[in-house]
């Protein structure tokens, strides 16, 4: 991308460290943010919206709950980019009917689309790949007793697509119990580590991307997530 850059201070979780984000001109006109949390429970949509608003000052960001999403709605809005947030509960708490609209959007919308954490898993589910707990450590239901990956961890990347202009290994924030167990048909793996074999993926022919981690939670010591978002918004 080209254009004038101005420094803008942004406070991001988890450390609330001060970091400067260059605001750049781009073709971004409307970012459609799908809130995948149940009843607004969960921080992912709020954190994504806050960071995107600072990275693209003046660009409209429309957040709508997953159960209100439809392909007809997306066609009417004609957003430049679509982002699928993380979810707040295990996927078996979501009804098939409530997910039908967003699933159709994932299948058919032509816009660049990024699934973050649960949104990454959502894309896998749409294309028939299994999603399950990373590991159950002790008996329990839902996430109780399940292994959780939380904190900054390194991942290896392909260095292409979302990871353009980044080193082969990046460090990004994780917070999840579930993972994509198999690569969906028509996708290629673009990031991985010892904890999860599919840390990121992209469709072979469409601008459709998923990341298991949270690129929006970057700070001064861990800036790689910012570049991932910048690369997506430049598409």
Secondary structure in CASP SS format (residue, H / E / C, confidence):
PFRMAT SS
TARGET T0000
AUTHOR 0000-0000-0000
METHOD secondary structure of the structure
MODEL  1
X C 1.00
X C 1.00
X C 1.00
X C 1.00
X C 1.00
X E 1.00
X E 1.00
X E 1.00
X E 1.00
X E 1.00
X E 1.00
X C 1.00
X C 1.00
X C 1.00
X C 1.00
X C 1.00
X C 1.00
X E 1.00
X E 1.00
X E 1.00
X E 1.00
X E 1.00
X E 1.00
X C 1.00
X C 1.00
X C 1.00
X C 1.00
X C 1.00
X C 1.00
X E 1.00
X E 1.00
X E 1.00
X E 1.00
X E 1.00
X E 1.00
X E 1.00
X C 1.00
X H 1.00
X H 1.00
X H 1.00
X C 1.00
X C 1.00
X C 1.00
X H 1.00
X H 1.00
X H 1.00
X H 1.00
X H 1.00
X H 1.00
X H 1.00
X H 1.00
X H 1.00
X H 1.00
X H 1.00
X H 1.00
X C 1.00
X C 1.00
X C 1.00
X C 1.00
X E 1.00
X E 1.00
X E 1.00
X E 1.00
X E 1.00
X E 1.00
X H 1.00
X H 1.00
X H 1.00
X C 1.00
X C 1.00
X H 1.00
X H 1.00
X H 1.00
X H 1.00
X H 1.00
X H 1.00
X H 1.00
X C 1.00
X C 1.00
X C 1.00
X E 1.00
X E 1.00
X E 1.00
X E 1.00
X E 1.00
X E 1.00
X E 1.00
X C 1.00
X C 1.00
X C 1.00
X H 1.00
X H 1.00
X H 1.00
X C 1.00
X C 1.00
X H 1.00
X H 1.00
X H 1.00
X H 1.00
X H 1.00
X H 1.00
X H 1.00
X H 1.00
X H 1.00
X H 1.00
X H 1.00
X H 1.00
X H 1.00
X C 1.00
X C 1.00
X C 1.00
X E 1.00
X E 1.00
X E 1.00
X E 1.00
X E 1.00
X C 1.00
X H 1.00
X H 1.00
X H 1.00
X H 1.00
X H 1.00
X H 1.00
X H 1.00
X H 1.00
X H 1.00
X C 1.00
X C 1.00
X C 1.00
X C 1.00
X E 1.00
X E 1.00
X E 1.00
X C 1.00
X C 1.00
X E 1.00
X C 1.00
X C 1.00
X C 1.00
X C 1.00
X C 1.00
X C 1.00
X C 1.00
X C 1.00
X C 1.00
X E 1.00
X C 1.00
X C 1.00
X E 1.00
X E 1.00
X E 1.00
X E 1.00
X E 1.00
X E 1.00
X E 1.00
X E 1.00
X E 1.00
X C 1.00
X C 1.00
X C 1.00
X H 1.00
X H 1.00
X H 1.00
X C 1.00
X C 1.00
X C 1.00
X C 1.00
X C 1.00
X E 1.00
X E 1.00
X E 1.00
X E 1.00
X E 1.00
X E 1.00
X E 1.00
X E 1.00
X C 1.00
X E 1.00
X E 1.00
X E 1.00
X C 1.00
X C 1.00
X C 1.00
X C 1.00
X C 1.00
X C 1.00
X E 1.00
X E 1.00
X E 1.00
X E 1.00
X E 1.00
X E 1.00
X C 1.00
X C 1.00
X C 1.00
X C 1.00
X C 1.00
X C 1.00
X C 1.00
X E 1.00
X E 1.00
X E 1.00
X E 1.00
X C 1.00
X C 1.00
X C 1.00
X C 1.00
X E 1.00
X E 1.00
X E 1.00
X E 1.00
X C 1.00
X C 1.00
X E 1.00
X C 1.00
X C 1.00
X C 1.00
X C 1.00
X E 1.00
X C 1.00
X C 1.00
X E 1.00
X C 1.00
X H 1.00
X H 1.00
X H 1.00
X H 1.00
X H 1.00
X H 1.00
X H 1.00
X H 1.00
X H 1.00
X H 1.00
X C 1.00
X C 1.00
END
